[in-house]
C-alpha cells in the first residue's frame, strides 16, 4: 500500500514506482503542502515531487520507505 504524501519525512529514503519507472529518492526539503524537493539516488539529480507526479499516478503507483 502506498504512503500518503503528507507522511513523507525530510531525510528519509523512499522507493517510488509510477508509470513504469522505479526511483529511489531521498526527501531533502518540504517546499509546501504535498510538494517536496527530492534527490534521485541513482542519478543524483534533484527534482520536486510535483515534477515526478505531474502526469498523474499510474496503475502501478507505489511509494514506500526503504530505510
PDBQT receptor file of N, H, CA, C and O in Angstrom, charges set to zero:
ATOM      1  N   UNK A   1       0.840  -1.184   0.000  1.00  0.00    +0.000 N 
ATOM      2  CA  UNK A   1       0.000   0.000   0.000  1.00  0.00    +0.000 C 
ATOM      3  C   UNK A   1       0.884   1.245   0.000  1.00  0.00    +0.000 C 
ATOM      4  O   UNK A   1       1.847   1.325   0.762  1.00  0.00    +0.000 OA
ATOM      5  N   UNK A   2       0.565   2.195  -0.836  1.00  0.00    +0.000 N 
ATOM      6  H   UNK A   2      -0.218   2.130  -1.455  1.00  0.00    +0.000 HD
ATOM      7  CA  UNK A   2       1.355   3.414  -0.976  1.00  0.00    +0.000 C 
ATOM      8  C   UNK A   2       1.155   4.347   0.212  1.00  0.00    +0.000 C 
ATOM      9  O   UNK A   2       0.059   4.460   0.762  1.00  0.00    +0.000 OA
ATOM     10  N   UNK A   3       2.237   5.007   0.591  1.00  0.00    +0.000 N 
ATOM     11  H   UNK A   3       3.127   4.915   0.145  1.00  0.00    +0.000 HD
ATOM     12  CA  UNK A   3       2.162   6.015   1.643  1.00  0.00    +0.000 C 
ATOM     13  C   UNK A   3       1.472   7.264   1.107  1.00  0.00    +0.000 C 
ATOM     14  O   UNK A   3       1.567   7.570  -0.081  1.00  0.00    +0.000 OA
ATOM     15  N   UNK A   4       0.789   7.974   1.972  1.00  0.00    +0.000 N 
ATOM     16  H   UNK A   4       0.712   7.725   2.938  1.00  0.00    +0.000 HD
ATOM     17  CA  UNK A   4       0.224   9.267   1.600  1.00  0.00    +0.000 C 
ATOM     18  C   UNK A   4       1.363  10.286   1.564  1.00  0.00    +0.000 C 
ATOM     19  O   UNK A   4       2.314  10.178   2.337  1.00  0.00    +0.000 OA
ATOM     20  N   UNK A   5       1.274  11.256   0.688  1.00  0.00    +0.000 N 
ATOM     21  H   UNK A   5       0.501  11.343   0.059  1.00  0.00    +0.000 HD
ATOM     22  CA  UNK A   5       2.345  12.233   0.527  1.00  0.00    +0.000 C 
ATOM     23  C   UNK A   5       2.578  13.051   1.797  1.00  0.00    +0.000 C 
ATOM     24  O   UNK A   5       3.699  13.501   2.033  1.00  0.00    +0.000 OA
ATOM     25  N   UNK A   6       1.556  13.249   2.610  1.00  0.00    +0.000 N 
ATOM     26  H   UNK A   6       0.646  12.883   2.417  1.00  0.00    +0.000 HD
ATOM     27  CA  UNK A   6       1.756  14.021   3.828  1.00  0.00    +0.000 C 
ATOM     28  C   UNK A   6       2.468  13.226   4.919  1.00  0.00    +0.000 C 
ATOM     29  O   UNK A   6       2.748  13.767   5.989  1.00  0.00    +0.000 OA
ATOM     30  N   UNK A   7       2.766  11.948   4.666  1.00  0.00    +0.000 N 
ATOM     31  H   UNK A   7       2.539  11.509   3.797  1.00  0.00    +0.000 HD
ATOM     32  CA  UNK A   7       3.525  11.126   5.610  1.00  0.00    +0.000 C 
ATOM     33  C   UNK A   7       5.020  11.105   5.310  1.00  0.00    +0.000 C 
ATOM     34  O   UNK A   7       5.781  10.477   6.046  1.00  0.00    +0.000 OA
ATOM     35  N   UNK A   8       5.457  11.773   4.252  1.00  0.00    +0.000 N 
ATOM     36  H   UNK A   8       4.839  12.284   3.654  1.00  0.00    +0.000 HD
ATOM     37  CA  UNK A   8       6.882  11.811   3.919  1.00  0.00    +0.000 C 
ATOM     38  C   UNK A   8       7.633  12.669   4.937  1.00  0.00    +0.000 C 
ATOM     39  O   UNK A   8       7.109  13.661   5.443  1.00  0.00    +0.000 OA
ATOM     40  N   UNK A   9       8.868  12.266   5.223  1.00  0.00    +0.000 N 
ATOM     41  H   UNK A   9       9.293  11.460   4.812  1.00  0.00    +0.000 HD
ATOM     42  CA  UNK A   9       9.688  12.976   6.193  1.00  0.00    +0.000 C 
ATOM     43  C   UNK A   9      11.030  13.345   5.571  1.00  0.00    +0.000 C 
ATOM     44  O   UNK A   9      11.610  12.559   4.821  1.00  0.00    +0.000 OA
ATOM     45  N   UNK A  10      11.518  14.531   5.880  1.00  0.00    +0.000 N 
ATOM     46  H   UNK A  10      11.048  15.170   6.489  1.00  0.00    +0.000 HD
ATOM     47  CA  UNK A  10      12.801  15.013   5.379  1.00  0.00    +0.000 C 
ATOM     48  C   UNK A  10      13.913  14.112   5.909  1.00  0.00    +0.000 C 
ATOM     49  O   UNK A  10      13.941  13.776   7.093  1.00  0.00    +0.000 OA
ATOM     50  N   UNK A  11      14.830  13.726   5.020  1.00  0.00    +0.000 N 
ATOM     51  H   UNK A  11      14.807  13.999   4.058  1.00  0.00    +0.000 HD
ATOM     52  CA  UNK A  11      15.961  12.898   5.392  1.00  0.00    +0.000 C 
ATOM     53  C   UNK A  11      15.723  11.404   5.221  1.00  0.00    +0.000 C 
ATOM     54  O   UNK A  11      16.659  10.616   5.358  1.00  0.00    +0.000 OA
ATOM     55  N   UNK A  12      14.508  11.003   4.927  1.00  0.00    +0.000 N 
ATOM     56  H   UNK A  12      13.748  11.643   4.816  1.00  0.00    +0.000 HD
ATOM     57  CA  UNK A  12      14.185   9.587   4.745  1.00  0.00    +0.000 C 
ATOM     58  C   UNK A  12      14.289   9.201   3.273  1.00  0.00    +0.000 C 
ATOM     59  O   UNK A  12      14.195  10.053   2.390  1.00  0.00    +0.000 OA
ATOM     60  N   UNK A  13      14.485   7.909   3.020  1.00  0.00    +0.000 N 
ATOM     61  H   UNK A  13      14.561   7.216   3.737  1.00  0.00    +0.000 HD
ATOM     62  CA  UNK A  13      14.636   7.387   1.660  1.00  0.00    +0.000 C 
ATOM     63  C   UNK A  13      13.407   6.558   1.317  1.00  0.00    +0.000 C 
ATOM     64  O   UNK A  13      12.930   5.767   2.131  1.00  0.00    +0.000 OA
ATOM     65  N   UNK A  14      12.896   6.750   0.096  1.00  0.00    +0.000 N 
ATOM     66  H   UNK A  14      13.283   7.393  -0.565  1.00  0.00    +0.000 HD
ATOM     67  CA  UNK A  14      11.680   6.089  -0.354  1.00  0.00    +0.000 C 
ATOM     68  C   UNK A  14      11.892   5.468  -1.727  1.00  0.00    +0.000 C 
ATOM     69  O   UNK A  14      12.770   5.882  -2.484  1.00  0.00    +0.000 OA
ATOM     70  N   UNK A  15      11.078   4.473  -2.032  1.00  0.00    +0.000 N 
ATOM     71  H   UNK A  15      10.365   4.136  -1.417  1.00  0.00    +0.000 HD
ATOM     72  CA  UNK A  15      11.048   3.853  -3.360  1.00  0.00    +0.000 C 
ATOM     73  C   UNK A  15       9.753   4.305  -4.015  1.00  0.00    +0.000 C 
ATOM     74  O   UNK A  15       8.667   4.038  -3.501  1.00  0.00    +0.000 OA
ATOM     75  N   UNK A  16       9.863   4.984  -5.141  1.00  0.00    +0.000 N 
ATOM     76  H   UNK A  16      10.745   5.200  -5.559  1.00  0.00    +0.000 HD
ATOM     77  CA  UNK A  16       8.709   5.499  -5.869  1.00  0.00    +0.000 C 
ATOM     78  C   UNK A  16       8.563   4.741  -7.173  1.00  0.00    +0.000 C 
ATOM     79  O   UNK A  16       9.484   4.716  -7.989  1.00  0.00    +0.000 OA
ATOM     80  N   UNK A  17       7.413   4.126  -7.371  1.00  0.00    +0.000 N 
ATOM     81  H   UNK A  17       6.665   4.146  -6.708  1.00  0.00    +0.000 HD
ATOM     82  CA  UNK A  17       7.092   3.444  -8.622  1.00  0.00    +0.000 C 
ATOM     83  C   UNK A  17       5.914   4.185  -9.229  1.00  0.00    +0.000 C 
ATOM     84  O   UNK A  17       4.885   4.371  -8.580  1.00  0.00    +0.000 OA
ATOM     85  N   UNK A  18       6.070   4.610 -10.483  1.00  0.00    +0.000 N 
ATOM     86  H   UNK A  18       6.907   4.459 -11.010  1.00  0.00    +0.000 HD
ATOM     87  CA  UNK A  18       4.987   5.312 -11.164  1.00  0.00    +0.000 C 
ATOM     88  C   UNK A  18       5.217   5.269 -12.670  1.00  0.00    +0.000 C 
ATOM     89  O   UNK A  18       6.322   5.536 -13.140  1.00  0.00    +0.000 OA
ATOM     90  N   UNK A  19       4.188   4.937 -13.412  1.00  0.00    +0.000 N 
ATOM     91  H   UNK A  19       3.290   4.720 -13.030  1.00  0.00    +0.000 HD
ATOM     92  CA  UNK A  19       4.230   4.913 -14.877  1.00  0.00    +0.000 C 
ATOM     93  C   UNK A  19       5.380   4.038 -15.384  1.00  0.00    +0.000 C 
ATOM     94  O   UNK A  19       5.999   4.362 -16.397  1.00  0.00    +0.000 OA
ATOM     95  N   UNK A  20       5.669   2.941 -14.694  1.00  0.00    +0.000 N 
ATOM     96  H   UNK A  20       5.166   2.677 -13.871  1.00  0.00    +0.000 HD
ATOM     97  CA  UNK A  20       6.712   2.026 -15.127  1.00  0.00    +0.000 C 
ATOM     98  C   UNK A  20       8.123   2.402 -14.712  1.00  0.00    +0.000 C 
ATOM     99  O   UNK A  20       9.061   1.649 -14.975  1.00  0.00    +0.000 OA
ATOM    100  N   UNK A  21       8.294   3.552 -14.068  1.00  0.00    +0.000 N 
ATOM    101  H   UNK A  21       7.532   4.164 -13.855  1.00  0.00    +0.000 HD
ATOM    102  CA  UNK A  21       9.617   3.979 -13.615  1.00  0.00    +0.000 C 
ATOM    103  C   UNK A  21       9.766   3.676 -12.132  1.00  0.00    +0.000 C 
ATOM    104  O   UNK A  21       8.837   3.873 -11.349  1.00  0.00    +0.000 OA
ATOM    105  N   UNK A  22      10.941   3.195 -11.757  1.00  0.00    +0.000 N 
ATOM    106  H   UNK A  22      11.696   3.034 -12.393  1.00  0.00    +0.000 HD
ATOM    107  CA  UNK A  22      11.243   2.928 -10.350  1.00  0.00    +0.000 C 
ATOM    108  C   UNK A  22      12.383   3.849  -9.946  1.00  0.00    +0.000 C 
ATOM    109  O   UNK A  22      13.443   3.848 -10.572  1.00  0.00    +0.000 OA
ATOM    110  N   UNK A  23      12.163   4.628  -8.906  1.00  0.00    +0.000 N 
ATOM    111  H   UNK A  23      11.302   4.629  -8.398  1.00  0.00    +0.000 HD
ATOM    112  CA  UNK A  23      13.173   5.573  -8.440  1.00  0.00    +0.000 C 
ATOM    113  C   UNK A  23      13.376   5.418  -6.945  1.00  0.00    +0.000 C 
ATOM    114  O   UNK A  23      12.423   5.202  -6.197  1.00  0.00    +0.000 OA
ATOM    115  N   UNK A  24      14.638   5.531  -6.513  1.00  0.00    +0.000 N 
ATOM    116  H   UNK A  24      15.413   5.706  -7.121  1.00  0.00    +0.000 HD
ATOM    117  CA  UNK A  24      14.953   5.627  -5.093  1.00  0.00    +0.000 C 
ATOM    118  C   UNK A  24      15.196   7.104  -4.831  1.00  0.00    +0.000 C 
ATOM    119  O   UNK A  24      16.102   7.699  -5.414  1.00  0.00    +0.000 OA
ATOM    120  N   UNK A  25      14.398   7.694  -3.967  1.00  0.00    +0.000 N 
ATOM    121  H   UNK A  25      13.662   7.210  -3.494  1.00  0.00    +0.000 HD
ATOM    122  CA  UNK A  25      14.503   9.128  -3.722  1.00  0.00    +0.000 C 
ATOM    123  C   UNK A  25      14.725   9.402  -2.242  1.00  0.00    +0.000 C 
ATOM    124  O   UNK A  25      14.253   8.662  -1.379  1.00  0.00    +0.000 OA
ATOM    125  N   UNK A  26      15.447  10.475  -1.967  1.00  0.00    +0.000 N 
ATOM    126  H   UNK A  26      15.830  11.077  -2.668  1.00  0.00    +0.000 HD
ATOM    127  CA  UNK A  26      15.628  10.967  -0.610  1.00  0.00    +0.000 C 
ATOM    128  C   UNK A  26      14.947  12.327  -0.523  1.00  0.00    +0.000 C 
ATOM    129  O   UNK A  26      15.172  13.192  -1.369  1.00  0.00    +0.000 OA
ATOM    130  N   UNK A  27      14.124  12.515   0.488  1.00  0.00    +0.000 N 
ATOM    131  H   UNK A  27      13.941  11.812   1.176  1.00  0.00    +0.000 HD
ATOM    132  CA  UNK A  27      13.441  13.792   0.664  1.00  0.00    +0.000 C 
ATOM    133  C   UNK A  27      14.432  14.775   1.278  1.00  0.00    +0.000 C 
ATOM    134  O   UNK A  27      14.965  14.530   2.360  1.00  0.00    +0.000 OA
ATOM    135  N   UNK A  28      14.678  15.887   0.586  1.00  0.00    +0.000 N 
ATOM    136  H   UNK A  28      14.245  16.086  -0.294  1.00  0.00    +0.000 HD
ATOM    137  CA  UNK A  28      15.659  16.873   1.008  1.00  0.00    +0.000 C 
ATOM    138  C   UNK A  28      14.993  18.024   1.759  1.00  0.00    +0.000 C 
ATOM    139  O   UNK A  28      15.531  18.509   2.754  1.00  0.00    +0.000 OA
ATOM    140  N   UNK A  29      13.822  18.464   1.286  1.00  0.00    +0.000 N 
ATOM    141  H   UNK A  29      13.385  18.070   0.478  1.00  0.00    +0.000 HD
ATOM    142  CA  UNK A  29      13.173  19.632   1.871  1.00  0.00    +0.000 C 
ATOM    143  C   UNK A  29      11.691  19.606   1.555  1.00  0.00    +0.000 C 
ATOM    144  O   UNK A  29      11.278  19.108   0.508  1.00  0.00    +0.000 OA
ATOM    145  N   UNK A  30      10.892  20.144   2.466  1.00  0.00    +0.000 N 
ATOM    146  H   UNK A  30      11.228  20.548   3.317  1.00  0.00    +0.000 HD
ATOM    147  CA  UNK A  30       9.459  20.295   2.209  1.00  0.00    +0.000 C 
ATOM    148  C   UNK A  30       9.233  21.706   1.684  1.00  0.00    +0.000 C 
ATOM    149  O   UNK A  30       9.535  22.686   2.364  1.00  0.00    +0.000 OA
ATOM    150  N   UNK A  31       8.700  21.803   0.471  1.00  0.00    +0.000 N 
ATOM    151  H   UNK A  31       8.455  21.007  -0.082  1.00  0.00    +0.000 HD
ATOM    152  CA  UNK A  31       8.503  23.108  -0.151  1.00  0.00    +0.000 C 
ATOM    153  C   UNK A  31       7.176  23.723   0.255  1.00  0.00    +0.000 C 
ATOM    154  O   UNK A  31       7.133  24.869   0.702  1.00  0.00    +0.000 OA
ATOM    155  N   UNK A  32       6.090  22.968   0.102  1.00  0.00    +0.000 N 
ATOM    156  H   UNK A  32       6.125  22.036  -0.261  1.00  0.00    +0.000 HD
ATOM    157  CA  UNK A  32       4.768  23.444   0.504  1.00  0.00    +0.000 C 
ATOM    158  C   UNK A  32       3.776  22.301   0.412  1.00  0.00    +0.000 C 
ATOM    159  O   UNK A  32       3.834  21.499  -0.520  1.00  0.00    +0.000 OA
ATOM    160  N   UNK A  33       2.886  22.222   1.351  1.00  0.00    +0.000 N 
ATOM    161  H   UNK A  33       2.839  22.874   2.108  1.00  0.00    +0.000 HD
ATOM    162  CA  UNK A  33       1.840  21.206   1.308  1.00  0.00    +0.000 C 
ATOM    163  C   UNK A  33       2.371  19.813   1.036  1.00  0.00    +0.000 C 
ATOM    164  O   UNK A  33       3.067  19.228   1.866  1.00  0.00    +0.000 OA
ATOM    165  N   UNK A  34       2.035  19.283  -0.142  1.00  0.00    +0.000 N 
ATOM    166  H   UNK A  34       1.470  19.758  -0.816  1.00  0.00    +0.000 HD
ATOM    167  CA  UNK A  34       2.475  17.946  -0.526  1.00  0.00    +0.000 C 
ATOM    168  C   UNK A  34       3.590  17.993  -1.570  1.00  0.00    +0.000 C 
ATOM    169  O   UNK A  34       3.799  17.014  -2.286  1.00  0.00    +0.000 OA
ATOM    170  N   UNK A  35       4.301  19.102  -1.667  1.00  0.00    +0.000 N 
ATOM    171  H   UNK A  35       4.131  19.897  -1.085  1.00  0.00    +0.000 HD
ATOM    172  CA  UNK A  35       5.400  19.218  -2.618  1.00  0.00    +0.000 C 
ATOM    173  C   UNK A  35       6.723  19.210  -1.859  1.00  0.00    +0.000 C 
ATOM    174  O   UNK A  35       6.901  19.952  -0.894  1.00  0.00    +0.000 OA
ATOM    175  N   UNK A  36       7.641  18.370  -2.302  1.00  0.00    +0.000 N 
ATOM    176  H   UNK A  36       7.496  17.767  -3.086  1.00  0.00    +0.000 HD
ATOM    177  CA  UNK A  36       8.916  18.196  -1.641  1.00  0.00    +0.000 C 
ATOM    178  C   UNK A  36      10.035  18.301  -2.665  1.00  0.00    +0.000 C 
ATOM    179  O   UNK A  36       9.828  18.010  -3.844  1.00  0.00    +0.000 OA
ATOM    180  N   UNK A  37      11.210  18.712  -2.229  1.00  0.00    +0.000 N 
ATOM    181  H   UNK A  37      11.378  18.948  -1.272  1.00  0.00    +0.000 HD
ATOM    182  CA  UNK A  37      12.412  18.649  -3.060  1.00  0.00    +0.000 C 
ATOM    183  C   UNK A  37      13.044  17.305  -2.753  1.00  0.00    +0.000 C 
ATOM    184  O   UNK A  37      13.305  16.990  -1.592  1.00  0.00    +0.000 OA
ATOM    185  N   UNK A  38      13.292  16.512  -3.786  1.00  0.00    +0.000 N 
ATOM    186  H   UNK A  38      13.080  16.769  -4.729  1.00  0.00    +0.000 HD
ATOM    187  CA  UNK A  38      13.826  15.169  -3.604  1.00  0.00    +0.000 C 
ATOM    188  C   UNK A  38      15.084  14.978  -4.439  1.00  0.00    +0.000 C 
ATOM    189  O   UNK A  38      15.273  15.628  -5.467  1.00  0.00    +0.000 OA
ATOM    190  N   UNK A  39      15.938  14.076  -3.976  1.00  0.00    +0.000 N 
ATOM    191  H   UNK A  39      15.785  13.549  -3.140  1.00  0.00    +0.000 HD
ATOM    192  CA  UNK A  39      17.162  13.730  -4.684  1.00  0.00    +0.000 C 
ATOM    193  C   UNK A  39      17.030  12.295  -5.179  1.00  0.00    +0.000 C 
ATOM    194  O   UNK A  39      16.774  11.385  -4.390  1.00  0.00    +0.000 OA
ATOM    195  N   UNK A  40      17.203  12.092  -6.471  1.00  0.00    +0.000 N 
ATOM    196  H   UNK A  40      17.411  12.831  -7.112  1.00  0.00    +0.000 HD
ATOM    197  CA  UNK A  40      17.190  10.761  -7.057  1.00  0.00    +0.000 C 
ATOM    198  C   UNK A  40      18.530  10.110  -6.718  1.00  0.00    +0.000 C 
ATOM    199  O   UNK A  40      19.575  10.605  -7.141  1.00  0.00    +0.000 OA
ATOM    200  N   UNK A  41      18.518   9.031  -5.977  1.00  0.00    +0.000 N 
ATOM    201  H   UNK A  41      17.669   8.629  -5.633  1.00  0.00    +0.000 HD
ATOM    202  CA  UNK A  41      19.751   8.411  -5.511  1.00  0.00    +0.000 C 
ATOM    203  C   UNK A  41      20.479   7.621  -6.584  1.00  0.00    +0.000 C 
ATOM    204  O   UNK A  41      21.634   7.247  -6.383  1.00  0.00    +0.000 OA
ATOM    205  N   UNK A  42      19.847   7.357  -7.708  1.00  0.00    +0.000 N 
ATOM    206  H   UNK A  42      18.909   7.661  -7.871  1.00  0.00    +0.000 HD
ATOM    207  CA  UNK A  42      20.516   6.665  -8.811  1.00  0.00    +0.000 C 
ATOM    208  C   UNK A  42      21.263   7.645  -9.723  1.00  0.00    +0.000 C 
ATOM    209  O   UNK A  42      22.380   7.366 -10.159  1.00  0.00    +0.000 OA
ATOM    210  N   UNK A  43      20.641   8.792 -10.006  1.00  0.00    +0.000 N 
ATOM    211  H   UNK A  43      19.733   9.019  -9.651  1.00  0.00    +0.000 HD
ATOM    212  CA  UNK A  43      21.251   9.758 -10.922  1.00  0.00    +0.000 C 
ATOM    213  C   UNK A  43      21.830  10.970 -10.197  1.00  0.00    +0.000 C 
ATOM    214  O   UNK A  43      22.545  11.766 -10.805  1.00  0.00    +0.000 OA
ATOM    215  N   UNK A  44      21.532  11.121  -8.913  1.00  0.00    +0.000 N 
ATOM    216  H   UNK A  44      20.950  10.474  -8.419  1.00  0.00    +0.000 HD
ATOM    217  CA  UNK A  44      21.968  12.244  -8.073  1.00  0.00    +0.000 C 
ATOM    218  C   UNK A  44      21.386  13.588  -8.527  1.00  0.00    +0.000 C 
ATOM    219  O   UNK A  44      21.910  14.643  -8.168  1.00  0.00    +0.000 OA
ATOM    220  N   UNK A  45      20.309  13.554  -9.311  1.00  0.00    +0.000 N 
ATOM    221  H   UNK A  45      19.883  12.697  -9.603  1.00  0.00    +0.000 HD
ATOM    222  CA  UNK A  45      19.633  14.780  -9.737  1.00  0.00    +0.000 C 
ATOM    223  C   UNK A  45      18.587  15.174  -8.703  1.00  0.00    +0.000 C 
ATOM    224  O   UNK A  45      18.097  14.333  -7.948  1.00  0.00    +0.000 OA
ATOM    225  N   UNK A  46      18.253  16.450  -8.676  1.00  0.00    +0.000 N 
ATOM    226  H   UNK A  46      18.651  17.133  -9.289  1.00  0.00    +0.000 HD
ATOM    227  CA  UNK A  46      17.226  16.957  -7.779  1.00  0.00    +0.000 C 
ATOM    228  C   UNK A  46      15.953  17.240  -8.568  1.00  0.00    +0.000 C 
ATOM    229  O   UNK A  46      16.009  17.764  -9.681  1.00  0.00    +0.000 OA
ATOM    230  N   UNK A  47      14.817  16.896  -7.995  1.00  0.00    +0.000 N 
ATOM    231  H   UNK A  47      14.772  16.471  -7.091  1.00  0.00    +0.000 HD
ATOM    232  CA  UNK A  47      13.507  17.131  -8.582  1.00  0.00    +0.000 C 
ATOM    233  C   UNK A  47      12.583  17.647  -7.496  1.00  0.00    +0.000 C 
ATOM    234  O   UNK A  47      12.917  17.629  -6.311  1.00  0.00    +0.000 OA
ATOM    235  N   UNK A  48      11.416  18.106  -7.922  1.00  0.00    +0.000 N 
ATOM    236  H   UNK A  48      11.145  18.121  -8.884  1.00  0.00    +0.000 HD
ATOM    237  CA  UNK A  48      10.332  18.288  -6.964  1.00  0.00    +0.000 C 
ATOM    238  C   UNK A  48       9.394  17.102  -7.142  1.00  0.00    +0.000 C 
ATOM    239  O   UNK A  48       9.304  16.529  -8.227  1.00  0.00    +0.000 OA
ATOM    240  N   UNK A  49       8.709  16.747  -6.089  1.00  0.00    +0.000 N 
ATOM    241  H   UNK A  49       8.782  17.213  -5.207  1.00  0.00    +0.000 HD
ATOM    242  CA  UNK A  49       7.774  15.626  -6.186  1.00  0.00    +0.000 C 
ATOM    243  C   UNK A  49       6.682  15.943  -7.197  1.00  0.00    +0.000 C 
ATOM    244  O   UNK A  49       6.172  15.047  -7.870  1.00  0.00    +0.000 OA
ATOM    245  N   UNK A  50       6.322  17.225  -7.304  1.00  0.00    +0.000 N 
ATOM    246  H   UNK A  50       6.736  17.953  -6.757  1.00  0.00    +0.000 HD
ATOM    247  CA  UNK A  50       5.337  17.636  -8.302  1.00  0.00    +0.000 C 
ATOM    248  C   UNK A  50       5.792  17.257  -9.707  1.00  0.00    +0.000 C 
ATOM    249  O   UNK A  50       4.988  16.786 -10.513  1.00  0.00    +0.000 OA
ATOM    250  N   UNK A  51       7.091  17.460 -10.011  1.00  0.00    +0.000 N 
ATOM    251  H   UNK A  51       7.744  17.842  -9.357  1.00  0.00    +0.000 HD
ATOM    252  CA  UNK A  51       7.607  17.105 -11.344  1.00  0.00    +0.000 C 
ATOM    253  C   UNK A  51       7.484  15.616 -11.615  1.00  0.00    +0.000 C 
ATOM    254  O   UNK A  51       7.192  15.216 -12.742  1.00  0.00    +0.000 OA
ATOM    255  N   UNK A  52       7.701  14.794 -10.603  1.00  0.00    +0.000 N 
ATOM    256  H   UNK A  52       7.938  15.120  -9.687  1.00  0.00    +0.000 HD
ATOM    257  CA  UNK A  52       7.639  13.349 -10.796  1.00  0.00    +0.000 C 
ATOM    258  C   UNK A  52       6.210  12.842 -10.940  1.00  0.00    +0.000 C 
ATOM    259  O   UNK A  52       5.983  11.793 -11.545  1.00  0.00    +0.000 OA
ATOM    260  N   UNK A  53       5.245  13.576 -10.390  1.00  0.00    +0.000 N 
ATOM    261  H   UNK A  53       5.430  14.428  -9.899  1.00  0.00    +0.000 HD
ATOM    262  CA  UNK A  53       3.851  13.126 -10.425  1.00  0.00    +0.000 C 
ATOM    263  C   UNK A  53       2.956  13.989 -11.304  1.00  0.00    +0.000 C 
ATOM    264  O   UNK A  53       1.739  13.802 -11.307  1.00  0.00    +0.000 OA
ATOM    265  N   UNK A  54       3.526  14.924 -12.044  1.00  0.00    +0.000 N 
ATOM    266  H   UNK A  54       4.515  15.076 -12.041  1.00  0.00    +0.000 HD
ATOM    267  CA  UNK A  54       2.715  15.887 -12.795  1.00  0.00    +0.000 C 
ATOM    268  C   UNK A  54       1.857  15.253 -13.883  1.00  0.00    +0.000 C 
ATOM    269  O   UNK A  54       0.838  15.829 -14.262  1.00  0.00    +0.000 OA
ATOM    270  N   UNK A  55       2.234  14.096 -14.394  1.00  0.00    +0.000 N 
ATOM    271  H   UNK A  55       3.063  13.628 -14.086  1.00  0.00    +0.000 HD
ATOM    272  CA  UNK A  55       1.446  13.445 -15.439  1.00  0.00    +0.000 C 
ATOM    273  C   UNK A  55       0.476  12.431 -14.861  1.00  0.00    +0.000 C 
ATOM    274  O   UNK A  55      -0.101  11.637 -15.603  1.00  0.00    +0.000 OA
ATOM    275  N   UNK A  56       0.288  12.443 -13.554  1.00  0.00    +0.000 N 
ATOM    276  H   UNK A  56       0.757  13.088 -12.951  1.00  0.00    +0.000 HD
ATOM    277  CA  UNK A  56      -0.681  11.568 -12.917  1.00  0.00    +0.000 C 
ATOM    278  C   UNK A  56      -0.039  10.345 -12.289  1.00  0.00    +0.000 C 
ATOM    279  O   UNK A  56       1.149  10.072 -12.465  1.00  0.00    +0.000 OA
ATOM    280  N   UNK A  57      -0.853   9.633 -11.564  1.00  0.00    +0.000 N 
ATOM    281  H   UNK A  57      -1.818   9.855 -11.421  1.00  0.00    +0.000 HD
ATOM    282  CA  UNK A  57      -0.413   8.409 -10.917  1.00  0.00    +0.000 C 
ATOM    283  C   UNK A  57      -0.925   7.220 -11.707  1.00  0.00    +0.000 C 
ATOM    284  O   UNK A  57      -2.128   7.071 -11.920  1.00  0.00    +0.000 OA
ATOM    285  N   UNK A  58      -0.005   6.379 -12.139  1.00  0.00    +0.000 N 
ATOM    286  H   UNK A  58       0.973   6.500 -11.966  1.00  0.00    +0.000 HD
ATOM    287  CA  UNK A  58      -0.371   5.215 -12.931  1.00  0.00    +0.000 C 
ATOM    288  C   UNK A  58      -0.953   4.101 -12.077  1.00  0.00    +0.000 C 
ATOM    289  O   UNK A  58      -1.014   4.206 -10.852  1.00  0.00    +0.000 OA
ATOM    290  N   UNK A  59      -1.376   3.038 -12.737  1.00  0.00    +0.000 N 
ATOM    291  H   UNK A  59      -1.326   2.953 -13.732  1.00  0.00    +0.000 HD
ATOM    292  CA  UNK A  59      -1.951   1.883 -12.035  1.00  0.00    +0.000 C 
ATOM    293  C   UNK A  59      -0.912   1.203 -11.156  1.00  0.00    +0.000 C 
ATOM    294  O   UNK A  59      -1.264   0.528 -10.188  1.00  0.00    +0.000 OA
ATOM    295  N   UNK A  60       0.358   1.374 -11.482  1.00  0.00    +0.000 N 
ATOM    296  H   UNK A  60       0.643   1.922 -12.268  1.00  0.00    +0.000 HD
ATOM    297  CA  UNK A  60       1.425   0.744 -10.715  1.00  0.00    +0.000 C 
ATOM    298  C   UNK A  60       1.985   1.639  -9.609  1.00  0.00    +0.000 C 
ATOM    299  O   UNK A  60       2.992   1.285  -8.996  1.00  0.00    +0.000 OA
ATOM    300  N   UNK A  61       1.362   2.784  -9.339  1.00  0.00    +0.000 N 
ATOM    301  H   UNK A  61       0.544   3.071  -9.837  1.00  0.00    +0.000 HD
ATOM    302  CA  UNK A  61       1.868   3.748  -8.354  1.00  0.00    +0.000 C 
ATOM    303  C   UNK A  61       2.065   3.097  -6.985  1.00  0.00    +0.000 C 
ATOM    304  O   UNK A  61       1.172   2.438  -6.452  1.00  0.00    +0.000 OA
ATOM    305  N   UNK A  62       3.263   3.303  -6.433  1.00  0.00    +0.000 N 
ATOM    306  H   UNK A  62       3.988   3.838  -6.865  1.00  0.00    +0.000 HD
ATOM    307  CA  UNK A  62       3.565   2.828  -5.089  1.00  0.00    +0.000 C 
ATOM    308  C   UNK A  62       4.645   3.725  -4.500  1.00  0.00    +0.000 C 
ATOM    309  O   UNK A  62       5.553   4.162  -5.206  1.00  0.00    +0.000 OA
ATOM    310  N   UNK A  63       4.542   3.991  -3.218  1.00  0.00    +0.000 N 
ATOM    311  H   UNK A  63       3.804   3.635  -2.644  1.00  0.00    +0.000 HD
ATOM    312  CA  UNK A  63       5.505   4.801  -2.507  1.00  0.00    +0.000 C 
ATOM    313  C   UNK A  63       5.717   4.162  -1.148  1.00  0.00    +0.000 C 
ATOM    314  O   UNK A  63       4.787   4.063  -0.349  1.00  0.00    +0.000 OA
ATOM    315  N   UNK A  64       6.942   3.729  -0.886  1.00  0.00    +0.000 N 
ATOM    316  H   UNK A  64       7.698   3.809  -1.535  1.00  0.00    +0.000 HD
ATOM    317  CA  UNK A  64       7.219   3.076   0.381  1.00  0.00    +0.000 C 
ATOM    318  C   UNK A  64       8.606   3.477   0.896  1.00  0.00    +0.000 C 
ATOM    319  O   UNK A  64       9.519   3.743   0.114  1.00  0.00    +0.000 OA
ATOM    320  N   UNK A  65       8.743   3.514   2.211  1.00  0.00    +0.000 N 
ATOM    321  H   UNK A  65       8.001   3.297   2.845  1.00  0.00    +0.000 HD
ATOM    322  CA  UNK A  65      10.015   3.833   2.826  1.00  0.00    +0.000 C 
ATOM    323  C   UNK A  65      10.924   2.610   2.761  1.00  0.00    +0.000 C 
ATOM    324  O   UNK A  65      10.488   1.491   3.031  1.00  0.00    +0.000 OA
ATOM    325  N   UNK A  66      12.199   2.827   2.399  1.00  0.00    +0.000 N 
ATOM    326  H   UNK A  66      12.554   3.736   2.180  1.00  0.00    +0.000 HD
ATOM    327  CA  UNK A  66      13.098   1.679   2.306  1.00  0.00    +0.000 C 
ATOM    328  C   UNK A  66      14.204   1.707   3.342  1.00  0.00    +0.000 C 
ATOM    329  O   UNK A  66      14.857   0.682   3.537  1.00  0.00    +0.000 OA
ATOM    330  N   UNK A  67      14.450   2.802   4.010  1.00  0.00    +0.000 N 
ATOM    331  H   UNK A  67      13.919   3.635   3.852  1.00  0.00    +0.000 HD
ATOM    332  CA  UNK A  67      15.450   2.862   5.080  1.00  0.00    +0.000 C 
ATOM    333  C   UNK A  67      14.881   3.598   6.241  1.00  0.00    +0.000 C 
ATOM    334  O   UNK A  67      15.556   3.766   7.257  1.00  0.00    +0.000 OA
TER     335      UNK A  67
